[in-house]
Structure formats: C-alpha cells, structure tokens
C-alpha cells in the first residue's frame, strides 16, 4: 500500500509536460522510422489512403501504451517520477490493466475542457479529480526519500 496525500494540480500538470516531451520524442522516432520505410516504397502522401489512419492509430497506441504500461508496472511515468507522484488504485495498490485504461480514457475527458475535470480536485472533499473518481484510482504525492 502506498502512503501519501493527493497530488495537486501544479504537480500533475508538470508531470504531464514532462511526459509530453518524452512522448513527442517517441512519436518523432516512430515517424522517422516510418518515413524511411515509406521512402523506399510506392506510398506517397497523395496516395496514402487508409495508411494515414493506420499511422494515426499507431501514434495513439504509443500514447496509450506509454501511460497504461507505466501505470500498471510501477504506477509512475517518467514525469511522475520527477515530481514524486504515483498513480494507485483506491486501496493504494498497483493498478490493474482495466483501471489504467479507464483512468486514461477518463483522463482525456477530464483534461480536454480546459482541465476543468482535473481542477475539480480543489472542490472534492478527498482532493480527487473527476477521472480519479470515475476510474477509482488516485495520484498521490510521495514523501521525500
């Protein structure tokens, strides 16, 4: 069980920025590799057709995979490690795959409208954001070691 108190908006946002930088690098590497492969074939931007959708799906899979794998394995993404945060289930233990997927899905919805779903944590009695409540998970700030 992980001890700690619910993380505030500033730390969550800072971790998200760190993770966004890492994800941008991962997607850049993927795109570069893909362009190098495509440059040798007959797929051109004007004739790409359904490959564009496959490419977009692959980028989405990279993003979802990054968060879900990190949350289910250690509860922390790279940005969360830097800011001493950990995502846990309601009991304070490691998340299941289902909980991590729900957290990601609800998290996208919570962050989308100007982060209103995340700012909800300042109105919540337990300082949980909307996606924390819906996925029955939470982000705790870890003590200094």
Secondary structure, DSSP 8 states (H G I E B T S, - for coil): ----EE--HHHHHHHHHHHHHHHHHHHHHHHHHHHHHHTTSS--GGG-TTHHHHHHHHHHHHHHHHHHHHHHHTS--HHHHHTTEEEEETTSS---HHHHHHHHHHHHHHHHTTTHHHHGGGTSTT---HHHHHHTEEEEE----
